[in-house]
């Protein structure tokens, strides 16, 4: 399971790097250009536990973006909103600036949950009638673990620790016990 998370993280980082590289390559010619990153702020989502999601909006263009709106949809059957809003609005985002938005959800049950790309709309100027649209990455299927898995991962692992201590003591005492009879034979001779 850990390997899957590492692969997913690597994919997300490569996607962000590719998007940033594309953003640098785009000639904005005095216009705003927004890039959006959607990320889960926890390594392991569990059913019944908070799942924070962060949206980062970067303006890589040469001008401010106006009337910026973020919209994302999470299934009401799969997630309960805990805090934050699934949408956000900003009057403008300056060139070179970024904004963060966090929403906290709680998955109702375990299993793979769906996540779609968030949508951001904006205008190049306040008086512009044409609305620009950008989309974030999607998180793919989210593997939400059960609360039993949470208990297993958070347990103190007493059996494992006792086994470790027993083996450590045995490995320290075994040479000592083997050396003592040799000493007693040497003293008698």
Buried (B, 14 or more C-beta within 10 A) or exposed (E): EEEEEEEBEEEBEEBBEEBBEEBEEEEBEEBBBBBBBBBBEEEBBBBBBBBBBBBBBBBBBBBBBBBBBBEBEBEEEBBBEEEBEBBBEBEBBEBEEBBEBBBBBBBBEBBEBBBBBBBBBBBBBEEEEEEBEBEBBBBEEBBBBBEEBBEEEEEEEEEEEEEEEEEEEEEEEEEEEEEEEEEEEEEEE
